[in-house]
């Protein structure tokens, strides 16, 4: 597609449930990022993929959060045993390169708004 | 202390006004700097990069002061369509585009 696609756009779940959020990056973009944005805050880095591997997962808040990108394209962010504090907009972004070789622009998707009741 | 600090605002200005936003960052090894714009309930989009010598893009001027670890954005002749949140963004000195965002400054331009 022309842009980064994220599904679902909205997800309401109950505390303790399992959630999957999907990101389809721009075709050909090797670098993929997940960010989380809470109300009134800027986006907070979660994890970065270069190809199929997670090059940096230092932003994942705890082991309830996991992300995969098995074929180097679509990525899924998985949240186990959701808590009310997980409520936020989960943003995915992609870029053509991960390494710094100039002004690489991150293109964000519209986000998945997660509400945990 | 947050790595990137911004005044959250809101800044309320009339159309045609000039408005400036400031941002400070704490990591002296930060390598690249950007301003992103985010409309309400939309994703962030790159507004402009910030270069050491300062740079301009139409009505927007960005400045960087590495010694003071300070970044600014000046908007001249404000338009109603400039109403948005402006995110100050810093790239850490790593091998990939790990961007650190400020909380954003909200701008409201009124008729």
Interface residues (C-beta under 8 A of the other chain):
Chain A: X31 X33 X35 X40 X41 X42 X43 X44 X45 X48 X50 X55 X56 X91 X95 X98 X99 X100 X103 X104 X105 X106 X108 X109 X110 X111
Chain B: X4 X8 X31 X32 X42 X43 X44 X45 X46 X49 X87 X91 X94 X95 X96 X97 X98 X99 X100 X101 X102 X103 X104
